[in-house]
Amino acid sequence: MISKTEIEQIIASQKEKNDARDTGLRRDILPSLPDLKTHALVISGVRRCGKSTLLLQLARERDPGGLFLNFDDPRLTVFDARDFQLLDLIIASTGARSLFLDEPQVIEGWELYVRQKLDEGFRVVVTGSNASLLSRELGTKLTGRHVTKELFPFSLNEFLSFKNLAPGPDTLAQYLAGGGLPEFLKTGNTDILAALFHDILNRDIVVRHNIRDARSLKRLAVYLLTNAGNAVTAGKLRQIIGVKAVTTLLEYFSFLEDAYLAAFLPRFSWSPKVQSVSPRKVYAIDPALTRAVSAVSAGGRGRALENMVYWELRRTGAQMGAQLYYFNEAGAECDFVVMRDGQPAQLVQVCHELTHENREREQRGLRAAMDFLKTDNALILTAAQKDACVENNRLVNIIPAWEFFT
């Protein structure tokens, strides 16, 4: 149980802290966030990727007089759904017409409160760290009344701006090593990453889904993060992880993806059935986080670059309504198929360095995808090489990834 005075004091102390806070790098996504009055704007993403900072940046730009409340504050652990009545009294006394609610999903019934405030004409923006819970709760109570945007760790462009660096092969290598989690980039303290991994597993997955075998979940998470860029199936991982039921592993996959710790890329097929039973390629949310939890790397520089390209394509593709797949037919593989409106928009092959030993393999995979999907829009992304080649009378550009994404 909490009192109105205590809530007021928490809001005041958070405001004092936020007013004195330098929000640092202006996130690239900020200008594209819609200004909604009839719908809630939901910003989801992995813990510590900068959602609270983005929310504060948005509040300062859209309505400095709005009410900002971070529900992840330890002092609000006793706040429950009944206390929203007290919050209403506080809002009425301030005259605020915009609500910026950070991590409200820790409060049962929060989505009903958001619906109420929308009906009363408030602008409502919320953040959350679990895509599934946000989707399920909002889908039930706010059907058609919310728009969701995803925030990821720093992009390559943001990393370069944050570090005040120029784009190039050397700074790309720094990004592939340091990743894009703001707090780690500020301090270089790997303890922050270890604590983050622990929080994601325990607070976002184990507690919320009442998982008893937390050790197997952790083994799976570490395995997937260190095998970024590889195709995985639940059936083949049973013995490695020590989980007997495939259904349990599939649940763990979805929990890890919902918490943004890992992402799973489906194989392209015109057949939904073939697509659903095919292995999926896994990608880790951040390279520095991966190294913090495991000293083993299963992929080297090539997989690290591919992992980075996945998140860059997902970040930019989401703004254009694109879907991502990988291509694999008869052993010929292309890393990324970008689909838009049901048609292939671009094919992307990733190779850290094209050499005499790997050039034919990489080009064969790209060539097979171009033939299968009947598209000429294809390219090869590398760490530093810039060139061009011809595949079946079709020009394919070879571009450094740092140049393509900056």
Contacts in CASP RR format, 6 or more apart in sequence:
PFRMAT RR
TARGET T0000
AUTHOR 0000-0000-0000
METHOD contacts of the structure
MODEL  1
MISKTEIEQIIASQKEKNDARDTGLRRDILPSLPDLKTHALVISGVRRCG
KSTLLLQLARERDPGGLFLNFDDPRLTVFDARDFQLLDLIIASTGARSLF
LDEPQVIEGWELYVRQKLDEGFRVVVTGSNASLLSRELGTKLTGRHVTKE
LFPFSLNEFLSFKNLAPGPDTLAQYLAGGGLPEFLKTGNTDILAALFHDI
LNRDIVVRHNIRDARSLKRLAVYLLTNAGNAVTAGKLRQIIGVKAVTTLL
EYFSFLEDAYLAAFLPRFSWSPKVQSVSPRKVYAIDPALTRAVSAVSAGG
RGRALENMVYWELRRTGAQMGAQLYYFNEAGAECDFVVMRDGQPAQLVQV
CHELTHENREREQRGLRAAMDFLKTDNALILTAAQKDACVENNRLVNIIP
AWEFFT
1 78 0 8 1.000
2 76 0 8 1.000
2 78 0 8 1.000
2 79 0 8 1.000
2 83 0 8 1.000
2 86 0 8 1.000
3 86 0 8 1.000
4 86 0 8 1.000
4 89 0 8 1.000
4 90 0 8 1.000
6 75 0 8 1.000
7 76 0 8 1.000
7 79 0 8 1.000
7 83 0 8 1.000
7 86 0 8 1.000
7 87 0 8 1.000
7 90 0 8 1.000
8 90 0 8 1.000
10 69 0 8 1.000
10 73 0 8 1.000
10 75 0 8 1.000
10 76 0 8 1.000
11 67 0 8 1.000
11 68 0 8 1.000
11 69 0 8 1.000
11 90 0 8 1.000
14 68 0 8 1.000
14 69 0 8 1.000
14 70 0 8 1.000
14 73 0 8 1.000
15 68 0 8 1.000
18 56 0 8 1.000
18 68 0 8 1.000
21 56 0 8 1.000
23 53 0 8 1.000
23 56 0 8 1.000
23 57 0 8 1.000
23 60 0 8 1.000
24 53 0 8 1.000
25 154 0 8 1.000
25 158 0 8 1.000
25 161 0 8 1.000
25 162 0 8 1.000
25 182 0 8 1.000
26 57 0 8 1.000
27 50 0 8 1.000
27 53 0 8 1.000
27 54 0 8 1.000
27 57 0 8 1.000
27 151 0 8 1.000
27 158 0 8 1.000
28 155 0 8 1.000
28 157 0 8 1.000
28 158 0 8 1.000
29 54 0 8 1.000
29 149 0 8 1.000
29 151 0 8 1.000
30 54 0 8 1.000
30 57 0 8 1.000
30 58 0 8 1.000
30 61 0 8 1.000
32 149 0 8 1.000
32 319 0 8 1.000
33 41 0 8 1.000
33 43 0 8 1.000
33 58 0 8 1.000
33 149 0 8 1.000
34 41 0 8 1.000
34 147 0 8 1.000
35 62 0 8 1.000
35 123 0 8 1.000
36 123 0 8 1.000
36 147 0 8 1.000
37 121 0 8 1.000
37 123 0 8 1.000
38 118 0 8 1.000
38 121 0 8 1.000
38 145 0 8 1.000
39 118 0 8 1.000
39 144 0 8 1.000
39 145 0 8 1.000
39 146 0 8 1.000
39 147 0 8 1.000
40 114 0 8 1.000
40 118 0 8 1.000
40 124 0 8 1.000
40 125 0 8 1.000
40 126 0 8 1.000
40 138 0 8 1.000
40 142 0 8 1.000
40 145 0 8 1.000
40 146 0 8 1.000
40 147 0 8 1.000
41 124 0 8 1.000
41 125 0 8 1.000
41 126 0 8 1.000
41 146 0 8 1.000
41 147 0 8 1.000
41 149 0 8 1.000
42 125 0 8 1.000
42 126 0 8 1.000
42 127 0 8 1.000
42 128 0 8 1.000
42 134 0 8 1.000
42 138 0 8 1.000
42 146 0 8 1.000
42 147 0 8 1.000
42 148 0 8 1.000
42 149 0 8 1.000
43 51 0 8 1.000
43 54 0 8 1.000
43 55 0 8 1.000
43 125 0 8 1.000
43 126 0 8 1.000
43 127 0 8 1.000
43 128 0 8 1.000
43 148 0 8 1.000
43 149 0 8 1.000
43 150 0 8 1.000
43 151 0 8 1.000
44 51 0 8 1.000
44 127 0 8 1.000
44 128 0 8 1.000
44 129 0 8 1.000
44 130 0 8 1.000
44 131 0 8 1.000
44 134 0 8 1.000
44 148 0 8 1.000
44 149 0 8 1.000
44 150 0 8 1.000
44 151 0 8 1.000
44 260 0 8 1.000
45 51 0 8 1.000
45 127 0 8 1.000
45 128 0 8 1.000
45 129 0 8 1.000
45 131 0 8 1.000
45 150 0 8 1.000
45 151 0 8 1.000
45 152 0 8 1.000
45 260 0 8 1.000
46 129 0 8 1.000
46 152 0 8 1.000
46 153 0 8 1.000
46 200 0 8 1.000
46 259 0 8 1.000
46 260 0 8 1.000
46 261 0 8 1.000
46 285 0 8 1.000
46 286 0 8 1.000
47 129 0 8 1.000
47 196 0 8 1.000
47 199 0 8 1.000
47 200 0 8 1.000
47 204 0 8 1.000
47 259 0 8 1.000
47 260 0 8 1.000
48 181 0 8 1.000
48 182 0 8 1.000
48 183 0 8 1.000
48 192 0 8 1.000
48 196 0 8 1.000
49 151 0 8 1.000
49 152 0 8 1.000
49 153 0 8 1.000
49 180 0 8 1.000
49 181 0 8 1.000
49 182 0 8 1.000
49 260 0 8 1.000
50 151 0 8 1.000
50 182 0 8 1.000
51 102 0 8 1.000
51 127 0 8 1.000
51 128 0 8 1.000
51 129 0 8 1.000
51 151 0 8 1.000
52 70 0 8 1.000
52 102 0 8 1.000
52 127 0 8 1.000
53 182 0 8 1.000
54 127 0 8 1.000
54 151 0 8 1.000
55 68 0 8 1.000
55 100 0 8 1.000
55 102 0 8 1.000
55 125 0 8 1.000
55 127 0 8 1.000
56 68 0 8 1.000
56 100 0 8 1.000
58 100 0 8 1.000
58 125 0 8 1.000
59 65 0 8 1.000
59 66 0 8 1.000
59 68 0 8 1.000
59 98 0 8 1.000
59 100 0 8 1.000
59 125 0 8 1.000
62 98 0 8 1.000
62 123 0 8 1.000
63 96 0 8 1.000
63 97 0 8 1.000
63 98 0 8 1.000
63 123 0 8 1.000
65 94 0 8 1.000
65 96 0 8 1.000
65 98 0 8 1.000
66 94 0 8 1.000
66 96 0 8 1.000
66 97 0 8 1.000
66 98 0 8 1.000
66 99 0 8 1.000
66 100 0 8 1.000
67 90 0 8 1.000
67 91 0 8 1.000
67 94 0 8 1.000
67 96 0 8 1.000
67 98 0 8 1.000
67 99 0 8 1.000
67 100 0 8 1.000
68 100 0 8 1.000
68 102 0 8 1.000
69 87 0 8 1.000
69 99 0 8 1.000
69 100 0 8 1.000
69 101 0 8 1.000
69 102 0 8 1.000
70 102 0 8 1.000
70 103 0 8 1.000
71 79 0 8 1.000
71 101 0 8 1.000
71 102 0 8 1.000
71 103 0 8 1.000
71 104 0 8 1.000
71 106 0 8 1.000
71 107 0 8 1.000
71 110 0 8 1.000
72 102 0 8 1.000
72 103 0 8 1.000
72 106 0 8 1.000
79 107 0 8 1.000
80 107 0 8 1.000
80 108 0 8 1.000
81 107 0 8 1.000
81 108 0 8 1.000
81 109 0 8 1.000
81 110 0 8 1.000
81 112 0 8 1.000
81 113 0 8 1.000
84 107 0 8 1.000
84 113 0 8 1.000
87 113 0 8 1.000
91 99 0 8 1.000
97 121 0 8 1.000
97 122 0 8 1.000
97 123 0 8 1.000
98 122 0 8 1.000
98 123 0 8 1.000
98 124 0 8 1.000
98 125 0 8 1.000
99 117 0 8 1.000
99 122 0 8 1.000
99 123 0 8 1.000
99 124 0 8 1.000
99 125 0 8 1.000
100 125 0 8 1.000
101 110 0 8 1.000
101 114 0 8 1.000
101 124 0 8 1.000
101 125 0 8 1.000
101 126 0 8 1.000
101 127 0 8 1.000
102 126 0 8 1.000
102 127 0 8 1.000
103 127 0 8 1.000
103 128 0 8 1.000
103 129 0 8 1.000
104 110 0 8 1.000
104 113 0 8 1.000
104 114 0 8 1.000
104 126 0 8 1.000
104 128 0 8 1.000
105 126 0 8 1.000
105 128 0 8 1.000
105 130 0 8 1.000
105 133 0 8 1.000
105 134 0 8 1.000
105 137 0 8 1.000
109 137 0 8 1.000
110 126 0 8 1.000
110 137 0 8 1.000
111 137 0 8 1.000
111 138 0 8 1.000
111 140 0 8 1.000
111 141 0 8 1.000
111 142 0 8 1.000
112 141 0 8 1.000
114 124 0 8 1.000
114 126 0 8 1.000
114 138 0 8 1.000
114 141 0 8 1.000
114 142 0 8 1.000
115 141 0 8 1.000
115 142 0 8 1.000
115 145 0 8 1.000
117 124 0 8 1.000
118 124 0 8 1.000
118 142 0 8 1.000
118 145 0 8 1.000
128 134 0 8 1.000
129 200 0 8 1.000
129 204 0 8 1.000
129 259 0 8 1.000
129 260 0 8 1.000
130 204 0 8 1.000
130 208 0 8 1.000
130 258 0 8 1.000
130 259 0 8 1.000
131 150 0 8 1.000
131 257 0 8 1.000
131 258 0 8 1.000
131 259 0 8 1.000
131 260 0 8 1.000
132 254 0 8 1.000
132 255 0 8 1.000
132 258 0 8 1.000
133 208 0 8 1.000
133 258 0 8 1.000
134 148 0 8 1.000
135 148 0 8 1.000
138 145 0 8 1.000
138 146 0 8 1.000
138 148 0 8 1.000
139 146 0 8 1.000
149 318 0 8 1.000
150 318 0 8 1.000
152 260 0 8 1.000
152 285 0 8 1.000
152 311 0 8 1.000
152 314 0 8 1.000
152 315 0 8 1.000
153 179 0 8 1.000
153 180 0 8 1.000
153 181 0 8 1.000
153 182 0 8 1.000
153 285 0 8 1.000
153 286 0 8 1.000
153 311 0 8 1.000
154 162 0 8 1.000
154 179 0 8 1.000
154 180 0 8 1.000
154 181 0 8 1.000
154 182 0 8 1.000
154 185 0 8 1.000
155 311 0 8 1.000
155 312 0 8 1.000
155 315 0 8 1.000
155 405 0 8 1.000
156 167 0 8 1.000
156 172 0 8 1.000
156 175 0 8 1.000
156 308 0 8 1.000
156 312 0 8 1.000
156 401 0 8 1.000
156 402 0 8 1.000
156 405 0 8 1.000
156 406 0 8 1.000
157 405 0 8 1.000
157 406 0 8 1.000
158 180 0 8 1.000
159 165 0 8 1.000
159 174 0 8 1.000
159 175 0 8 1.000
159 179 0 8 1.000
159 180 0 8 1.000
159 185 0 8 1.000
160 166 0 8 1.000
160 167 0 8 1.000
160 171 0 8 1.000
160 175 0 8 1.000
160 406 0 8 1.000
162 182 0 8 1.000
162 185 0 8 1.000
163 171 0 8 1.000
163 174 0 8 1.000
163 185 0 8 1.000
165 171 0 8 1.000
165 174 0 8 1.000
167 402 0 8 1.000
167 403 0 8 1.000
167 406 0 8 1.000
168 384 0 8 1.000
168 400 0 8 1.000
168 402 0 8 1.000
168 403 0 8 1.000
169 383 0 8 1.000
169 384 0 8 1.000
169 400 0 8 1.000
169 402 0 8 1.000
171 402 0 8 1.000
172 383 0 8 1.000
172 400 0 8 1.000
172 401 0 8 1.000
172 402 0 8 1.000
173 383 0 8 1.000
175 308 0 8 1.000
176 287 0 8 1.000
176 301 0 8 1.000
176 304 0 8 1.000
176 305 0 8 1.000
176 308 0 8 1.000
177 287 0 8 1.000
177 288 0 8 1.000
178 184 0 8 1.000
178 185 0 8 1.000
178 287 0 8 1.000
178 288 0 8 1.000
179 185 0 8 1.000
179 286 0 8 1.000
179 287 0 8 1.000
179 288 0 8 1.000
180 286 0 8 1.000
180 288 0 8 1.000
181 192 0 8 1.000
181 193 0 8 1.000
181 196 0 8 1.000
181 286 0 8 1.000
181 288 0 8 1.000
181 289 0 8 1.000
183 192 0 8 1.000
184 190 0 8 1.000
184 192 0 8 1.000
184 193 0 8 1.000
184 288 0 8 1.000
184 289 0 8 1.000
190 288 0 8 1.000
190 292 0 8 1.000
193 288 0 8 1.000
193 289 0 8 1.000
193 292 0 8 1.000
193 293 0 8 1.000
194 292 0 8 1.000
194 293 0 8 1.000
196 289 0 8 1.000
197 221 0 8 1.000
197 261 0 8 1.000
197 289 0 8 1.000
197 292 0 8 1.000
197 293 0 8 1.000
200 259 0 8 1.000
200 261 0 8 1.000
201 214 0 8 1.000
201 217 0 8 1.000
201 218 0 8 1.000
201 221 0 8 1.000
201 261 0 8 1.000
202 214 0 8 1.000
204 258 0 8 1.000
204 259 0 8 1.000
205 211 0 8 1.000
205 217 0 8 1.000
205 255 0 8 1.000
205 256 0 8 1.000
205 259 0 8 1.000
206 214 0 8 1.000
206 217 0 8 1.000
209 251 0 8 1.000
209 255 0 8 1.000
211 217 0 8 1.000
211 255 0 8 1.000
213 243 0 8 1.000
216 241 0 8 1.000
216 242 0 8 1.000
216 243 0 8 1.000
216 252 0 8 1.000
217 252 0 8 1.000
217 255 0 8 1.000
219 241 0 8 1.000
219 242 0 8 1.000
220 237 0 8 1.000
220 241 0 8 1.000
220 243 0 8 1.000
220 249 0 8 1.000
220 252 0 8 1.000
220 256 0 8 1.000
221 256 0 8 1.000
221 261 0 8 1.000
221 262 0 8 1.000
221 293 0 8 1.000
222 293 0 8 1.000
222 294 0 8 1.000
223 237 0 8 1.000
223 240 0 8 1.000
223 241 0 8 1.000
224 232 0 8 1.000
224 256 0 8 1.000
224 262 0 8 1.000
224 282 0 8 1.000
224 284 0 8 1.000
225 261 0 8 1.000
225 262 0 8 1.000
225 284 0 8 1.000
225 289 0 8 1.000
225 290 0 8 1.000
225 293 0 8 1.000
225 294 0 8 1.000
226 284 0 8 1.000
226 290 0 8 1.000
226 294 0 8 1.000
226 296 0 8 1.000
226 297 0 8 1.000
226 298 0 8 1.000
227 282 0 8 1.000
227 298 0 8 1.000
227 299 0 8 1.000
228 282 0 8 1.000
228 283 0 8 1.000
228 284 0 8 1.000
228 290 0 8 1.000
228 298 0 8 1.000
228 299 0 8 1.000
228 303 0 8 1.000
228 304 0 8 1.000
228 306 0 8 1.000
228 307 0 8 1.000
229 281 0 8 1.000
229 282 0 8 1.000
229 283 0 8 1.000
229 299 0 8 1.000
229 303 0 8 1.000
229 306 0 8 1.000
229 307 0 8 1.000
229 310 0 8 1.000
230 281 0 8 1.000
230 282 0 8 1.000
230 298 0 8 1.000
230 299 0 8 1.000
230 303 0 8 1.000
231 267 0 8 1.000
231 279 0 8 1.000
231 280 0 8 1.000
231 281 0 8 1.000
231 282 0 8 1.000
231 326 0 8 1.000
231 328 0 8 1.000
232 264 0 8 1.000
232 279 0 8 1.000
232 280 0 8 1.000
232 281 0 8 1.000
232 282 0 8 1.000
233 279 0 8 1.000
233 280 0 8 1.000
234 246 0 8 1.000
234 249 0 8 1.000
234 250 0 8 1.000
234 253 0 8 1.000
235 246 0 8 1.000
235 249 0 8 1.000
237 243 0 8 1.000
237 249 0 8 1.000
238 244 0 8 1.000
238 245 0 8 1.000
238 246 0 8 1.000
238 249 0 8 1.000
241 249 0 8 1.000
243 249 0 8 1.000
243 252 0 8 1.000
253 264 0 8 1.000
256 262 0 8 1.000
257 263 0 8 1.000
257 264 0 8 1.000
260 285 0 8 1.000
261 284 0 8 1.000
261 285 0 8 1.000
262 282 0 8 1.000
262 283 0 8 1.000
262 284 0 8 1.000
262 285 0 8 1.000
263 282 0 8 1.000
263 283 0 8 1.000
263 285 0 8 1.000
263 310 0 8 1.000
263 311 0 8 1.000
263 314 0 8 1.000
264 280 0 8 1.000
264 281 0 8 1.000
264 282 0 8 1.000
264 283 0 8 1.000
265 280 0 8 1.000
265 281 0 8 1.000
265 282 0 8 1.000
265 283 0 8 1.000
265 310 0 8 1.000
265 324 0 8 1.000
265 325 0 8 1.000
265 326 0 8 1.000
265 336 0 8 1.000
266 275 0 8 1.000
266 276 0 8 1.000
266 278 0 8 1.000
266 280 0 8 1.000
266 325 0 8 1.000
266 326 0 8 1.000
267 274 0 8 1.000
267 275 0 8 1.000
267 278 0 8 1.000
267 279 0 8 1.000
267 280 0 8 1.000
267 281 0 8 1.000
267 325 0 8 1.000
267 326 0 8 1.000
267 327 0 8 1.000
267 328 0 8 1.000
268 275 0 8 1.000
268 325 0 8 1.000
268 326 0 8 1.000
268 327 0 8 1.000
268 337 0 8 1.000
268 339 0 8 1.000
268 373 0 8 1.000
269 275 0 8 1.000
269 278 0 8 1.000
275 325 0 8 1.000
278 328 0 8 1.000
281 326 0 8 1.000
283 307 0 8 1.000
283 310 0 8 1.000
283 311 0 8 1.000
284 290 0 8 1.000
284 307 0 8 1.000
285 311 0 8 1.000
287 304 0 8 1.000
287 307 0 8 1.000
287 308 0 8 1.000
290 297 0 8 1.000
291 297 0 8 1.000
297 303 0 8 1.000
297 304 0 8 1.000
301 352 0 8 1.000
301 383 0 8 1.000
302 350 0 8 1.000
302 351 0 8 1.000
302 352 0 8 1.000
304 352 0 8 1.000
305 350 0 8 1.000
305 351 0 8 1.000
305 352 0 8 1.000
305 381 0 8 1.000
305 382 0 8 1.000
305 383 0 8 1.000
305 401 0 8 1.000
306 335 0 8 1.000
306 350 0 8 1.000
308 401 0 8 1.000
309 335 0 8 1.000
309 336 0 8 1.000
309 348 0 8 1.000
309 350 0 8 1.000
309 381 0 8 1.000
309 401 0 8 1.000
310 324 0 8 1.000
310 336 0 8 1.000
312 401 0 8 1.000
312 405 0 8 1.000
313 322 0 8 1.000
313 324 0 8 1.000
313 336 0 8 1.000
313 338 0 8 1.000
313 348 0 8 1.000
314 324 0 8 1.000
317 324 0 8 1.000
317 338 0 8 1.000
320 340 0 8 1.000
321 340 0 8 1.000
322 338 0 8 1.000
322 339 0 8 1.000
322 340 0 8 1.000
322 345 0 8 1.000
323 338 0 8 1.000
323 339 0 8 1.000
323 340 0 8 1.000
323 342 0 8 1.000
324 336 0 8 1.000
324 337 0 8 1.000
324 338 0 8 1.000
324 339 0 8 1.000
325 336 0 8 1.000
325 337 0 8 1.000
325 339 0 8 1.000
326 333 0 8 1.000
326 334 0 8 1.000
326 335 0 8 1.000
326 336 0 8 1.000
326 337 0 8 1.000
327 333 0 8 1.000
327 334 0 8 1.000
327 337 0 8 1.000
327 347 0 8 1.000
327 365 0 8 1.000
327 368 0 8 1.000
327 369 0 8 1.000
327 372 0 8 1.000
327 373 0 8 1.000
328 334 0 8 1.000
329 368 0 8 1.000
329 369 0 8 1.000
329 372 0 8 1.000
330 368 0 8 1.000
332 364 0 8 1.000
332 365 0 8 1.000
332 367 0 8 1.000
332 368 0 8 1.000
332 369 0 8 1.000
333 365 0 8 1.000
334 347 0 8 1.000
334 348 0 8 1.000
334 349 0 8 1.000
334 365 0 8 1.000
334 366 0 8 1.000
334 368 0 8 1.000
334 369 0 8 1.000
334 378 0 8 1.000
335 348 0 8 1.000
335 349 0 8 1.000
335 350 0 8 1.000
336 346 0 8 1.000
336 347 0 8 1.000
336 348 0 8 1.000
336 349 0 8 1.000
336 350 0 8 1.000
337 344 0 8 1.000
337 346 0 8 1.000
337 347 0 8 1.000
337 369 0 8 1.000
337 373 0 8 1.000
338 344 0 8 1.000
338 345 0 8 1.000
338 346 0 8 1.000
338 347 0 8 1.000
338 348 0 8 1.000
339 345 0 8 1.000
344 373 0 8 1.000
344 374 0 8 1.000
344 375 0 8 1.000
344 377 0 8 1.000
345 377 0 8 1.000
346 375 0 8 1.000
346 377 0 8 1.000
346 378 0 8 1.000
346 379 0 8 1.000
347 366 0 8 1.000
347 369 0 8 1.000
347 370 0 8 1.000
347 373 0 8 1.000
347 375 0 8 1.000
347 377 0 8 1.000
347 378 0 8 1.000
347 379 0 8 1.000
348 378 0 8 1.000
348 379 0 8 1.000
348 380 0 8 1.000
348 381 0 8 1.000
349 362 0 8 1.000
349 363 0 8 1.000
349 365 0 8 1.000
349 366 0 8 1.000
349 378 0 8 1.000
349 379 0 8 1.000
349 380 0 8 1.000
349 381 0 8 1.000
350 380 0 8 1.000
350 381 0 8 1.000
350 382 0 8 1.000
350 401 0 8 1.000
351 358 0 8 1.000
351 362 0 8 1.000
351 380 0 8 1.000
351 381 0 8 1.000
351 382 0 8 1.000
352 382 0 8 1.000
352 383 0 8 1.000
353 382 0 8 1.000
353 383 0 8 1.000
353 384 0 8 1.000
353 385 0 8 1.000
354 362 0 8 1.000
354 380 0 8 1.000
354 382 0 8 1.000
354 385 0 8 1.000
354 387 0 8 1.000
354 398 0 8 1.000
362 380 0 8 1.000
363 380 0 8 1.000
363 389 0 8 1.000
363 391 0 8 1.000
363 396 0 8 1.000
366 378 0 8 1.000
366 380 0 8 1.000
366 391 0 8 1.000
366 396 0 8 1.000
367 391 0 8 1.000
367 392 0 8 1.000
369 378 0 8 1.000
370 376 0 8 1.000
370 378 0 8 1.000
370 391 0 8 1.000
370 392 0 8 1.000
370 394 0 8 1.000
371 392 0 8 1.000
376 394 0 8 1.000
376 395 0 8 1.000
378 391 0 8 1.000
378 394 0 8 1.000
378 396 0 8 1.000
379 396 0 8 1.000
379 397 0 8 1.000
379 398 0 8 1.000
379 399 0 8 1.000
379 404 0 8 1.000
380 389 0 8 1.000
380 396 0 8 1.000
380 397 0 8 1.000
380 398 0 8 1.000
380 399 0 8 1.000
381 399 0 8 1.000
381 400 0 8 1.000
381 401 0 8 1.000
381 404 0 8 1.000
382 398 0 8 1.000
382 399 0 8 1.000
382 400 0 8 1.000
382 401 0 8 1.000
383 400 0 8 1.000
383 401 0 8 1.000
383 402 0 8 1.000
384 400 0 8 1.000
385 398 0 8 1.000
385 400 0 8 1.000
386 398 0 8 1.000
386 399 0 8 1.000
386 400 0 8 1.000
386 403 0 8 1.000
387 398 0 8 1.000
388 395 0 8 1.000
388 396 0 8 1.000
388 397 0 8 1.000
388 398 0 8 1.000
389 395 0 8 1.000
389 396 0 8 1.000
389 398 0 8 1.000
390 396 0 8 1.000
END
